[in-house]
Amino acid sequence: MECIFAAWKDYEAMKDTNVQKVIDSFKYREERGMLKYGVNTDRTDLNTMEWLQHLQEELMDACVYVEKLKTEMFLIQEKENGRDR
């Protein structure tokens, strides 16, 4: 039994900090969502099409965020390339 606990201690010490950050973000979003909307994804008032609509809207938002960041990176690179000349 002690061997299992020793292995667990090693596992605990080796946890991926990036995974932990994602887990913490999920927990924070869950709490924030409950405070803001008073519901979670266990709700039963939406049908499959409504869930798909929510998903599509979230993914469209994500595409907008990606495009904005791409534009910012392009402008930064252009500025940096201008300094090199």
C-alpha positions as CSV (number, residue, x, y, z in Angstrom):
1,M,0.0,0.0,0.0
2,E,2.9,2.4,0.8
3,C,4.1,1.9,-2.8
4,I,0.8,3.2,-4.1
5,F,1.0,6.3,-1.9
6,A,4.6,6.9,-3.0
7,A,3.6,6.7,-6.6
8,W,0.7,9.1,-5.9
9,K,3.1,11.6,-4.3
10,D,5.3,11.4,-7.4
11,Y,2.2,12.0,-9.6
12,E,1.1,14.9,-7.5
13,A,4.6,16.5,-7.8
14,M,4.7,16.0,-11.6
15,K,1.3,17.4,-12.5
16,D,1.2,19.4,-15.7
17,T,0.8,23.1,-14.7
18,N,-0.9,23.9,-18.0
19,V,-3.5,21.2,-17.4
20,Q,-4.0,22.6,-13.9
21,K,-4.5,26.1,-15.3
22,V,-7.2,24.8,-17.7
23,I,-8.9,23.0,-14.9
24,D,-8.9,26.1,-12.7
25,S,-10.3,28.1,-15.7
26,F,-13.2,25.6,-16.1
27,K,-14.0,25.8,-12.4
28,Y,-13.9,29.6,-12.5
29,R,-16.2,29.7,-15.6
30,E,-18.6,27.3,-14.0
31,E,-18.9,29.5,-10.9
32,R,-19.1,32.7,-13.0
33,G,-21.8,31.2,-15.3
34,M,-23.9,30.1,-12.3
35,L,-23.7,33.6,-10.8
36,K,-24.5,35.3,-14.1
37,Y,-27.1,32.9,-15.6
38,G,-28.2,30.8,-12.7
39,V,-28.1,27.6,-14.8
40,N,-25.4,25.1,-16.1
41,T,-25.2,22.6,-18.9
42,D,-27.2,20.1,-16.9
43,R,-30.3,22.2,-17.7
44,T,-33.1,20.5,-19.6
45,D,-34.9,23.4,-21.2
46,L,-32.9,23.4,-24.4
47,N,-33.3,20.9,-27.2
48,T,-30.5,19.6,-29.4
49,M,-30.9,22.2,-32.0
50,E,-30.8,25.0,-29.4
51,W,-27.5,23.5,-28.0
52,L,-26.1,23.3,-31.5
53,Q,-27.1,27.0,-32.0
54,H,-25.2,27.9,-28.8
55,L,-22.2,26.0,-29.9
56,Q,-22.2,27.6,-33.4
57,E,-22.4,31.1,-31.9
58,E,-19.5,30.3,-29.5
59,L,-17.4,29.0,-32.4
60,M,-18.2,32.0,-34.5
61,D,-17.0,34.2,-31.6
62,A,-13.8,32.1,-31.5
63,C,-13.2,32.7,-35.2
64,V,-13.6,36.5,-34.7
65,Y,-11.0,36.3,-31.8
66,V,-8.6,34.3,-34.0
67,E,-8.9,36.8,-36.8
68,K,-8.3,39.8,-34.5
69,L,-5.2,38.1,-33.0
70,K,-3.9,37.2,-36.5
71,T,-4.3,40.9,-37.5
72,E,-2.5,42.1,-34.4
73,M,0.3,39.6,-35.1
74,F,0.6,40.7,-38.7
75,L,0.8,44.4,-37.7
76,I,3.4,43.6,-35.1
77,Q,5.5,41.7,-37.6
78,E,5.1,44.4,-40.2
79,K,6.3,47.0,-37.6
80,E,9.3,44.8,-36.6
81,N,10.2,44.2,-40.3
82,G,10.1,48.0,-40.9
83,R,12.6,48.5,-38.1
84,D,15.0,46.0,-39.5
85,R,15.4,47.9,-42.7
